[in-house]
Amino acid sequence: METIKNELGIQAKQTFTTLMETLDAFTPETFNRVPPLGGWTAGQVCEHLLLSAGVVEVIAGKTQPPGRPAGQKVEAIAAVFLDFNTRLQSPDFIIPAAGDYDQQLMIQKLKTVWTKLKEAVRLLDLDALCVDFDLPVMGQLTRLEWIWFYVVHTQRHVRQLERLLTPAPNRHRLPLPGR
């Protein structure tokens, strides 16, 4: 169990650092630019991460002894969210609204979320089962599993942000005959 907690600390730190570096690479103009083939803007991805940060309230809420290993669902959670070949459908309550988002404000809010998660890891019993909210399909999670969820969920969206920074090849240009 200690190994999974140590790995969580390493992954969380790396994920936060990569998220901040990626967000800093956007300009105020590109932060809210709609991708050419559709999808969320960087601002909407940030809003989605903030909406899903309800994890912080869940891990601070009611708990009980888990009755199972505290990290039992970590691998399953990672398998779902780090499978980049599968498109996942976000629950309605964490779908971001269309519109412009303030880049610096979003970054500051995300920093606050990550500070709270770091404090939770330091201060709370990560083995406790959170009973205030069930993750769809997975059910009730321990604090350890909820924090892992937020880390791998963020890793998935960092990859999405990185794709927004790198223009997709122009798929509409076909070679002309005879060239």
Secondary structure, DSSP 8 states (H G I E B T S, - for coil): -HHHHHHHHHHHHHHHHHHHHHHHTS-HHHHT---TT----HHHHHHHHHHGGGHHHHHHS-EE--SS-TTTTHHHHHHHHT-TTS-----GGG---SS---HHHHHHHHHHHHHHHHHHHHHS-TTSEE-S--BTTTBS-BHHHHHHHHHHHHHHHHHHHHHHHS----TT----TT-
